[in-house]
């Protein structure tokens, strides 16, 4: 039976990361009715959907830190994105429970009419990379929307293509295109979860 505070938890390596604190204008927060497994003890990475303005502020601060301050994209890419405020958009936070730090973030543009989920704004704090957070985050957000869609898709920065291939995504063609001056490629993955060995 689900509890009122439903969350999904995955295991990852222990790290210590500072909180991102940059401020940015906030789009409206839209709460969604999602069903998550109950928490599991002794886990360190907690992946939850954003449901409050404060949580969205944390997500936006981390995105600004990674995409604007670190990678050099124009700030308007984050502050003026109309997709952030759409009712169908889901935002996710990844928190190191033991350190009580937000270390990862992601966004999902959910289109239930076409049964497609487009992931984006996937980011992990630079000092927390190499610990498995990205793989855990992708696995978690896929599970959170899997029942609503048939296909996952994303526009990947080309130099991050290898990471998404590890997550099971494939490029739909050899086409490389520019988004905000950076090379990208379109990648997709079936939302059908492969059966476990015991189910085969």
BALOBA-1460 file (C-alpha; in Angstrom, 3 decimals):
// residues 200
<rec num="1" residu="x" x="0.000" y="0.000" z="0.000"/>
<rec num="2" residu="x" x="1.324" y="3.422" z="-0.951"/>
<rec num="3" residu="x" x="1.901" y="5.994" z="1.766"/>
<rec num="4" residu="x" x="0.867" y="9.691" z="1.438"/>
<rec num="5" residu="x" x="4.518" y="10.587" z="0.839"/>
<rec num="6" residu="x" x="5.362" y="8.370" z="-2.118"/>
<rec num="7" residu="x" x="8.919" y="8.371" z="-3.434"/>
<rec num="8" residu="x" x="11.327" y="6.293" z="-5.440"/>
<rec num="9" residu="x" x="14.793" y="5.549" z="-4.130"/>
<rec num="10" residu="x" x="17.851" y="4.073" z="-5.810"/>
<rec num="11" residu="x" x="21.324" y="3.247" z="-4.529"/>
<rec num="12" residu="x" x="24.367" y="5.217" z="-5.605"/>
<rec num="13" residu="x" x="27.820" y="6.095" z="-4.251"/>
<rec num="14" residu="x" x="28.195" y="8.522" z="-1.367"/>
<rec num="15" residu="x" x="29.415" y="12.012" z="-2.273"/>
<rec num="16" residu="x" x="29.295" y="15.464" z="-0.719"/>
<rec num="17" residu="x" x="28.161" y="18.370" z="-2.907"/>
<rec num="18" residu="x" x="27.361" y="22.022" z="-2.151"/>
<rec num="19" residu="x" x="23.839" y="23.282" z="-2.724"/>
<rec num="20" residu="x" x="23.264" y="25.383" z="-5.819"/>
<rec num="21" residu="x" x="21.870" y="28.740" z="-4.739"/>
<rec num="22" residu="x" x="21.474" y="30.886" z="-7.893"/>
<rec num="23" residu="x" x="18.047" y="32.510" z="-8.183"/>
<rec num="24" residu="x" x="15.976" y="32.511" z="-11.369"/>
<rec num="25" residu="x" x="12.378" y="33.429" z="-12.242"/>
<rec num="26" residu="x" x="10.049" y="30.505" z="-11.650"/>
<rec num="27" residu="x" x="7.351" y="29.166" z="-13.960"/>
<rec num="28" residu="x" x="4.166" y="27.849" z="-12.337"/>
<rec num="29" residu="x" x="4.429" y="24.468" z="-10.650"/>
<rec num="30" residu="x" x="1.874" y="21.909" z="-11.753"/>
<rec num="31" residu="x" x="1.341" y="18.902" z="-9.497"/>
<rec num="32" residu="x" x="0.769" y="15.548" z="-11.140"/>
<rec num="33" residu="x" x="-0.778" y="12.372" z="-9.844"/>
<rec num="34" residu="x" x="2.037" y="9.844" z="-10.076"/>
<rec num="35" residu="x" x="2.394" y="6.554" z="-8.265"/>
<rec num="36" residu="x" x="5.769" y="5.667" z="-6.790"/>
<rec num="37" residu="x" x="7.091" y="2.722" z="-4.783"/>
<rec num="38" residu="x" x="7.526" y="3.254" z="-1.024"/>
<rec num="39" residu="x" x="11.007" y="4.208" z="0.229"/>
<rec num="40" residu="x" x="13.698" y="1.586" z="0.679"/>
<rec num="41" residu="x" x="16.045" y="1.787" z="3.709"/>
<rec num="42" residu="x" x="19.793" y="2.404" z="3.383"/>
<rec num="43" residu="x" x="19.646" y="4.012" z="-0.024"/>
<rec num="44" residu="x" x="21.488" y="7.236" z="-0.846"/>
<rec num="45" residu="x" x="19.916" y="8.720" z="-4.002"/>
<rec num="46" residu="x" x="16.320" y="9.877" z="-3.799"/>
<rec num="47" residu="x" x="14.571" y="10.778" z="-7.077"/>
<rec num="48" residu="x" x="11.292" y="12.657" z="-6.698"/>
<rec num="49" residu="x" x="9.051" y="14.850" z="-8.847"/>
<rec num="50" residu="x" x="9.001" y="18.581" z="-8.155"/>
<rec num="51" residu="x" x="5.734" y="19.584" z="-6.473"/>
<rec num="52" residu="x" x="6.479" y="22.958" z="-4.840"/>
<rec num="53" residu="x" x="7.924" y="26.326" z="-5.946"/>
<rec num="54" residu="x" x="10.837" y="25.782" z="-3.553"/>
<rec num="55" residu="x" x="11.726" y="22.472" z="-5.198"/>
<rec num="56" residu="x" x="11.474" y="24.039" z="-8.651"/>
<rec num="57" residu="x" x="13.829" y="26.793" z="-7.486"/>
<rec num="58" residu="x" x="16.336" y="24.113" z="-6.483"/>
<rec num="59" residu="x" x="16.005" y="22.445" z="-9.882"/>
<rec num="60" residu="x" x="16.443" y="25.721" z="-11.753"/>
<rec num="61" residu="x" x="19.463" y="26.677" z="-9.639"/>
<rec num="62" residu="x" x="21.220" y="23.427" z="-10.495"/>
<rec num="63" residu="x" x="20.343" y="23.811" z="-14.181"/>
<rec num="64" residu="x" x="21.750" y="27.352" z="-14.221"/>
<rec num="65" residu="x" x="24.920" y="26.173" z="-12.547"/>
<rec num="66" residu="x" x="25.523" y="23.368" z="-15.055"/>
<rec num="67" residu="x" x="24.177" y="24.688" z="-18.346"/>
<rec num="68" residu="x" x="24.892" y="28.414" z="-17.986"/>
<rec num="69" residu="x" x="27.846" y="28.849" z="-15.641"/>
<rec num="70" residu="x" x="29.675" y="25.631" z="-16.544"/>
<rec num="71" residu="x" x="28.740" y="24.906" z="-20.167"/>
<rec num="72" residu="x" x="28.287" y="28.501" z="-21.288"/>
<rec num="73" residu="x" x="24.778" y="28.451" z="-22.763"/>
<rec num="74" residu="x" x="22.832" y="31.718" z="-22.873"/>
<rec num="75" residu="x" x="20.903" y="32.288" z="-19.645"/>
<rec num="76" residu="x" x="17.677" y="32.817" z="-21.589"/>
<rec num="77" residu="x" x="17.799" y="29.123" z="-22.532"/>
<rec num="78" residu="x" x="16.867" y="28.391" z="-18.919"/>
<rec num="79" residu="x" x="14.978" y="31.452" z="-17.740"/>
<rec num="80" residu="x" x="12.780" y="31.922" z="-20.843"/>
<rec num="81" residu="x" x="11.923" y="28.324" z="-21.723"/>
<rec num="82" residu="x" x="8.110" y="28.141" z="-22.080"/>
<rec num="83" residu="x" x="8.160" y="24.365" z="-21.653"/>
<rec num="84" residu="x" x="9.040" y="24.707" z="-17.971"/>
<rec num="85" residu="x" x="5.618" y="26.082" z="-17.105"/>
<rec num="86" residu="x" x="3.440" y="23.750" z="-19.157"/>
<rec num="87" residu="x" x="0.990" y="21.544" z="-17.208"/>
<rec num="88" residu="x" x="2.320" y="18.461" z="-19.014"/>
<rec num="89" residu="x" x="5.929" y="19.127" z="-17.974"/>
<rec num="90" residu="x" x="7.411" y="17.115" z="-15.124"/>
<rec num="91" residu="x" x="10.533" y="18.165" z="-13.214"/>
<rec num="92" residu="x" x="12.635" y="15.794" z="-11.111"/>
<rec num="93" residu="x" x="15.231" y="16.194" z="-8.369"/>
<rec num="94" residu="x" x="17.918" y="13.725" z="-7.344"/>
<rec num="95" residu="x" x="18.990" y="14.109" z="-3.715"/>
<rec num="96" residu="x" x="21.849" y="12.458" z="-1.870"/>
<rec num="97" residu="x" x="19.904" y="11.438" z="1.236"/>
<rec num="98" residu="x" x="22.891" y="10.921" z="3.513"/>
<rec num="99" residu="x" x="24.376" y="14.325" z="2.667"/>
<rec num="100" residu="x" x="20.967" y="16.012" z="2.145"/>
<rec num="101" residu="x" x="22.188" y="17.620" z="-1.087"/>
<rec num="102" residu="x" x="20.496" y="18.090" z="-4.456"/>
<rec num="103" residu="x" x="22.984" y="16.588" z="-6.912"/>
<rec num="104" residu="x" x="20.956" y="15.889" z="-10.069"/>
<rec num="105" residu="x" x="17.978" y="17.161" z="-12.018"/>
<rec num="106" residu="x" x="15.928" y="16.266" z="-15.092"/>
<rec num="107" residu="x" x="12.818" y="17.335" z="-16.973"/>
<rec num="108" residu="x" x="10.187" y="15.412" z="-18.926"/>
<rec num="109" residu="x" x="7.901" y="16.829" z="-21.614"/>
<rec num="110" residu="x" x="5.064" y="14.343" z="-21.426"/>
<rec num="111" residu="x" x="2.778" y="13.941" z="-24.447"/>
<rec num="112" residu="x" x="0.175" y="11.337" z="-23.617"/>
<rec num="113" residu="x" x="-1.665" y="11.919" z="-26.918"/>
<rec num="114" residu="x" x="1.316" y="10.500" z="-28.824"/>
<rec num="115" residu="x" x="2.475" y="8.416" z="-25.841"/>
<rec num="116" residu="x" x="5.946" y="9.916" z="-25.955"/>
<rec num="117" residu="x" x="8.143" y="11.299" z="-23.175"/>
<rec num="118" residu="x" x="10.898" y="13.693" z="-24.166"/>
<rec num="119" residu="x" x="13.574" y="13.970" z="-21.495"/>
<rec num="120" residu="x" x="15.873" y="16.943" z="-21.184"/>
<rec num="121" residu="x" x="17.728" y="19.271" z="-18.847"/>
<rec num="122" residu="x" x="19.465" y="16.204" z="-17.433"/>
<rec num="123" residu="x" x="22.278" y="17.466" z="-15.226"/>
<rec num="124" residu="x" x="24.547" y="16.292" z="-12.425"/>
<rec num="125" residu="x" x="26.784" y="18.609" z="-10.412"/>
<rec num="126" residu="x" x="30.317" y="18.480" z="-11.820"/>
<rec num="127" residu="x" x="31.884" y="17.390" z="-8.540"/>
<rec num="128" residu="x" x="29.399" y="14.527" z="-8.293"/>
<rec num="129" residu="x" x="29.974" y="12.957" z="-11.702"/>
<rec num="130" residu="x" x="31.493" y="9.537" z="-12.139"/>
<rec num="131" residu="x" x="29.477" y="8.207" z="-9.188"/>
<rec num="132" residu="x" x="26.602" y="6.710" z="-11.172"/>
<rec num="133" residu="x" x="24.059" y="9.438" z="-10.472"/>
<rec num="134" residu="x" x="23.236" y="10.027" z="-14.128"/>
<rec num="135" residu="x" x="22.434" y="6.392" z="-14.877"/>
<rec num="136" residu="x" x="20.345" y="6.100" z="-11.724"/>
<rec num="137" residu="x" x="18.493" y="9.326" z="-12.514"/>
<rec num="138" residu="x" x="17.602" y="8.220" z="-16.049"/>
<rec num="139" residu="x" x="16.424" y="4.824" z="-14.844"/>
<rec num="140" residu="x" x="14.265" y="6.462" z="-12.186"/>
<rec num="141" residu="x" x="12.544" y="9.039" z="-14.378"/>
<rec num="142" residu="x" x="11.873" y="6.429" z="-17.047"/>
<rec num="143" residu="x" x="10.161" y="4.231" z="-14.473"/>
<rec num="144" residu="x" x="8.072" y="7.157" z="-13.249"/>
<rec num="145" residu="x" x="6.424" y="7.749" z="-16.645"/>
<rec num="146" residu="x" x="6.763" y="4.336" z="-18.292"/>
<rec num="147" residu="x" x="3.090" y="3.385" z="-17.912"/>
<rec num="148" residu="x" x="1.991" y="6.537" z="-19.747"/>
<rec num="149" residu="x" x="4.118" y="6.269" z="-22.888"/>
<rec num="150" residu="x" x="5.450" y="3.917" z="-25.547"/>
<rec num="151" residu="x" x="8.615" y="5.809" z="-26.427"/>
<rec num="152" residu="x" x="11.324" y="7.805" z="-24.662"/>
<rec num="153" residu="x" x="13.155" y="10.463" z="-26.677"/>
<rec num="154" residu="x" x="15.755" y="13.156" z="-26.112"/>
<rec num="155" residu="x" x="17.890" y="15.656" z="-27.970"/>
<rec num="156" residu="x" x="21.342" y="14.774" z="-26.675"/>
<rec num="157" residu="x" x="24.416" y="16.949" z="-26.698"/>
<rec num="158" residu="x" x="26.613" y="15.046" z="-29.122"/>
<rec num="159" residu="x" x="29.498" y="14.693" z="-26.697"/>
<rec num="160" residu="x" x="27.067" y="13.076" z="-24.222"/>
<rec num="161" residu="x" x="25.837" y="10.503" z="-26.771"/>
<rec num="162" residu="x" x="27.901" y="7.715" z="-25.197"/>
<rec num="163" residu="x" x="26.240" y="8.246" z="-21.829"/>
<rec num="164" residu="x" x="22.760" y="7.925" z="-23.299"/>
<rec num="165" residu="x" x="23.809" y="4.851" z="-25.246"/>
<rec num="166" residu="x" x="24.692" y="3.291" z="-21.889"/>
<rec num="167" residu="x" x="21.127" y="4.115" z="-20.848"/>
<rec num="168" residu="x" x="19.798" y="2.191" z="-23.857"/>
<rec num="169" residu="x" x="19.136" y="5.070" z="-26.259"/>
<rec num="170" residu="x" x="19.987" y="4.970" z="-29.962"/>
<rec num="171" residu="x" x="20.387" y="7.724" z="-32.545"/>
<rec num="172" residu="x" x="17.628" y="7.671" z="-35.148"/>
<rec num="173" residu="x" x="20.065" y="8.752" z="-37.889"/>
<rec num="174" residu="x" x="23.573" y="10.075" z="-38.482"/>
<rec num="175" residu="x" x="22.242" y="13.637" z="-38.534"/>
<rec num="176" residu="x" x="23.985" y="16.085" z="-36.226"/>
<rec num="177" residu="x" x="22.272" y="19.447" z="-35.721"/>
<rec num="178" residu="x" x="22.875" y="22.586" z="-33.704"/>
<rec num="179" residu="x" x="20.855" y="23.687" z="-30.696"/>
<rec num="180" residu="x" x="22.013" y="26.894" z="-29.032"/>
<rec num="181" residu="x" x="25.288" y="26.533" z="-30.931"/>
<rec num="182" residu="x" x="26.057" y="23.030" z="-29.626"/>
<rec num="183" residu="x" x="26.015" y="19.790" z="-31.614"/>
<rec num="184" residu="x" x="23.067" y="17.520" z="-30.812"/>
<rec num="185" residu="x" x="21.589" y="14.259" z="-32.043"/>
<rec num="186" residu="x" x="18.095" y="12.809" z="-31.699"/>
<rec num="187" residu="x" x="17.922" y="9.607" z="-29.652"/>
<rec num="188" residu="x" x="15.071" y="7.266" z="-28.768"/>
<rec num="189" residu="x" x="14.373" y="4.239" z="-26.598"/>
<rec num="190" residu="x" x="11.377" y="1.956" z="-26.305"/>
<rec num="191" residu="x" x="9.443" y="2.416" z="-23.079"/>
<rec num="192" residu="x" x="8.778" y="-1.315" z="-22.904"/>
<rec num="193" residu="x" x="10.837" y="-2.697" z="-20.048"/>
<rec num="194" residu="x" x="12.815" y="-5.795" z="-20.954"/>
<rec num="195" residu="x" x="11.700" y="-8.843" z="-18.931"/>
<rec num="196" residu="x" x="13.999" y="-10.004" z="-16.172"/>
<rec num="197" residu="x" x="15.786" y="-13.338" z="-16.418"/>
<rec num="198" residu="x" x="13.241" y="-14.900" z="-14.056"/>
<rec num="199" residu="x" x="10.413" y="-13.780" z="-16.355"/>
<rec num="200" residu="x" x="11.926" y="-15.252" z="-19.512"/>
